[in-house]
Amino acid sequence: MASPGEMVKRIAETFGAPEATVTLHDRNLADAGLRTKGGRGRSAAKMSATDVANLLVAVAGSSMVKNAVQTVEDYSGLPSRGGEVSIRNDARSDSNDGNPPSSWGLSAFPIPALQKLPASHSFRDAIVALIEAAADGSLREAVDNLPVEQVGTNRIPNYWGIDVILWGPYPQAAIRIYCKCFSEEHHYSVIPTEMDELMKWSKEMEADRNNHGDLRQIREFSSKTILAMGDLLKS
């Protein structure tokens, strides 16, 4: 298990962000009760996957350190709004994006921690599940079990990836998991799905644009970060 300082250092290294900046994010989250607290030395707090997920979201989603707590509160609870599954077999492609489920199927890339999440899970729940899968080895096991293509005497490993995406300034997020011939992407948002509510929300957001400005941002991190966080927690 990692200490707060070790978590800060690893996230700063993985993101390529200044450690001092990540430290400020972490301090703000701790003060707001969004990070486990403890003493110093041997009595220092041990970080959980939830602590790591909160700091990842704060650093990835905040354009300013002072917004760290609000960013975590805005993004972490975003509910699953369904997923898009694409399976490609030779020249044929099947997709279910017309009726997207809210729970993870991952038929061709099974990750039990994600598959066990209920349809009502949140964005943070999904990130925590991925980190826990990286920590307990089940993510690496899933990768090792992906089909390998045989070309002559050569065995070609299956490529794969995980993308975690945050949009702003109006909080929306997505997680995409893919390998050759398969991808599943889930979206997390509080944007209404009923037309009347959507029209009302759109008008409110248009009126609020003067407060947020017209700058849009997309930030994302990948399986590299998920695996690094898993290594952090199991070390």
C-alpha positions in Angstrom: 0.0 0.0 0.0 1.2 3.5 -0.8 1.4 6.7 1.4 0.0 10.0 0.2 3.4 11.2 -0.8 4.1 8.1 -2.8 0.7 8.5 -4.6 1.4 12.1 -5.4 4.9 11.3 -6.7 3.6 8.4 -8.9 0.8 10.4 -10.4 3.1 13.4 -11.1 5.6 11.1 -12.8 2.9 9.3 -14.9 1.1 12.4 -16.0 4.2 14.4 -16.5 2.8 17.1 -14.1 4.8 19.2 -11.6 4.9 17.3 -8.3 4.2 20.6 -6.4 1.0 21.0 -8.4 -0.2 17.5 -7.7 0.7 18.0 -4.0 -1.6 21.0 -3.8 -4.5 19.0 -5.5 -3.9 16.3 -2.9 -3.9 18.7 0.0 -7.2 20.2 -1.1 -8.8 16.8 -1.4 -7.6 15.8 2.0 -8.9 19.0 3.6 -12.3 18.3 2.0 -12.5 14.7 3.2 -11.9 13.2 -0.3 -8.6 11.5 0.7 -7.8 9.2 3.6 -5.9 10.9 6.4 -3.3 9.5 8.8 -0.3 10.4 10.8 3.3 10.6 9.7 6.0 7.9 9.2 4.7 4.4 10.0 1.3 5.8 11.0 0.8 7.6 7.6 -2.4 6.8 5.8 -2.5 4.0 3.3 -4.1 5.0 0.0 -7.0 3.1 -1.4 -8.1 2.8 -5.1 -10.7 5.5 -4.3 -8.1 7.9 -3.0 -6.1 7.4 -6.2 -9.1 7.7 -8.4 -10.1 11.0 -6.8 -6.6 12.5 -7.3 -6.5 11.3 -10.9 -9.8 13.0 -11.6 -8.7 16.2 -9.8 -5.5 16.5 -11.7 -6.9 15.5 -15.1 -10.1 17.5 -14.9 -9.0 20.7 -13.1 -7.6 23.6 -15.1 -6.8 25.3 -11.8 -5.7 23.8 -8.4 -8.4 25.7 -6.5 -11.1 23.8 -8.5 -9.8 20.3 -7.4 -12.6 19.6 -4.9 -15.4 20.9 -7.2 -13.9 18.9 -10.1 -14.0 15.6 -8.1 -17.5 16.3 -6.9 -18.7 17.1 -10.4 -17.1 14.2 -12.3 -16.9 11.3 -9.8 -20.6 10.8 -9.4 -21.5 11.0 -13.0 -23.8 8.1 -13.7 -23.4 5.6 -16.5 -25.5 6.5 -19.5 -24.8 3.3 -21.5 -22.2 1.8 -23.6 -21.4 1.2 -27.2 -20.1 -2.2 -28.1 -18.4 -3.0 -31.4 -17.3 -6.5 -32.5 -15.6 -7.0 -35.8 -15.3 -10.4 -37.3 -13.3 -10.4 -40.6 -15.3 -8.1 -42.9 -18.4 -7.9 -40.7 -19.0 -5.5 -37.9 -21.7 -5.7 -35.3 -22.6 -2.8 -33.0 -25.3 -2.3 -30.3 -25.0 1.5 -30.0 -28.8 1.7 -30.8 -29.6 0.3 -27.4 -26.6 0.8 -25.1 -26.5 -1.1 -21.8 -25.4 0.8 -18.7 -23.4 -2.1 -17.3 -20.1 -3.4 -18.7 -20.3 -6.6 -20.8 -16.7 -6.9 -22.1 -17.5 -10.2 -23.8 -14.1 -10.3 -25.6 -12.0 -8.6 -23.0 -13.4 -9.8 -19.6 -12.4 -7.7 -16.6 -14.4 -9.0 -13.6 -14.1 -5.9 -11.4 -15.8 -3.8 -14.1 -18.3 -6.5 -15.1 -19.6 -6.8 -11.5 -20.5 -3.1 -11.4 -24.3 -2.4 -11.4 -26.0 -0.5 -14.2 -26.3 2.4 -11.7 -22.5 2.7 -11.3 -20.6 6.0 -11.5 -17.6 7.3 -13.3 -15.5 7.0 -10.1 -16.8 3.4 -9.5 -15.4 2.4 -13.0 -12.0 4.0 -12.4 -11.7 2.4 -9.0 -12.6 -1.0 -10.5 -9.9 -0.6 -13.2 -7.3 0.4 -10.6 -8.2 -2.6 -8.4 -8.0 -4.9 -11.4 -4.5 -3.6 -12.2 -3.5 -4.0 -8.5 -4.8 -7.6 -8.1 -3.4 -8.8 -11.4 -6.8 -9.5 -13.1 -6.3 -6.8 -15.7 -3.0 -8.2 -16.7 -4.5 -11.7 -16.8 -7.3 -10.4 -19.1 -4.6 -9.0 -21.4 -2.6 -12.2 -21.4 -5.7 -14.2 -22.3 -6.5 -12.1 -25.4 -6.3 -14.1 -28.7 -2.9 -14.2 -30.3 -2.7 -14.2 -34.1 -0.5 -16.8 -35.7 1.3 -15.7 -38.9 3.5 -18.4 -40.2 5.9 -19.2 -37.4 5.3 -15.8 -35.7 2.9 -15.1 -32.9 1.5 -11.6 -33.0 0.2 -10.3 -29.6 -3.2 -8.7 -29.6 -3.0 -4.9 -29.2 -5.2 -3.4 -26.5 -5.8 -0.2 -24.7 -7.9 1.8 -22.1 -8.8 5.4 -22.5 -10.3 7.5 -19.8 -11.7 10.8 -21.1 -13.0 13.9 -19.4 -14.8 16.8 -21.2 -15.3 20.3 -19.8 -16.4 22.7 -18.7 -19.8 20.9 -18.5 -18.8 17.6 -16.8 -19.0 14.6 -19.1 -16.7 11.5 -19.3 -16.2 8.3 -21.0 -14.1 5.1 -20.7 -13.1 3.1 -23.7 -11.7 -0.4 -23.6 -10.5 -2.1 -26.8 -8.5 -4.8 -28.4 -8.3 -6.1 -32.0 -11.8 -6.7 -33.3 -13.5 -5.5 -30.1 -14.3 -2.2 -28.3 -16.6 -1.1 -25.6 -17.1 2.5 -24.6 -19.3 3.8 -21.7 -20.4 7.4 -21.3 -21.0 9.2 -18.0 -23.2 12.3 -17.8 -26.0 14.0 -16.1 -27.3 15.5 -19.4 -31.0 14.6 -19.6 -32.2 12.0 -22.1 -35.8 13.0 -22.3 -36.4 15.6 -25.0 -38.3 18.2 -22.9 -35.7 18.0 -20.1 -32.9 18.2 -22.6 -34.2 21.3 -24.2 -34.6 22.9 -20.8 -31.0 21.9 -19.8 -29.7 23.3 -23.1 -31.2 26.7 -22.5 -29.8 26.8 -19.0 -26.4 25.8 -20.2 -26.5 28.5 -22.9 -27.5 31.1 -20.4 -24.6 29.9 -18.1 -22.0 30.0 -20.9 -21.3 33.6 -20.0 -20.0 32.4 -16.6 -17.9 29.6 -18.0 -16.6 31.2 -21.2 -16.4 29.5 -24.6 -13.3 27.4 -24.0 -13.8 23.7 -24.3 -11.4 21.1 -23.1 -10.8 17.3 -23.5 -8.4 15.6 -21.2 -7.6 11.9 -21.2 -5.3 9.3 -19.7 -4.7 5.7 -20.7 -3.9 2.2 -19.6 -0.4 3.4 -18.8 -1.8 5.3 -15.9 -4.1 2.5 -14.8 -1.3 0.0 -14.7 1.0 2.5 -12.9 -1.6 3.0 -10.2 -2.1 -0.7 -9.8 1.6 -1.2 -9.3 1.5 1.7 -6.7 -1.2 0.0 -4.6 0.3 -3.5 -4.7 3.9 -2.3 -3.9 
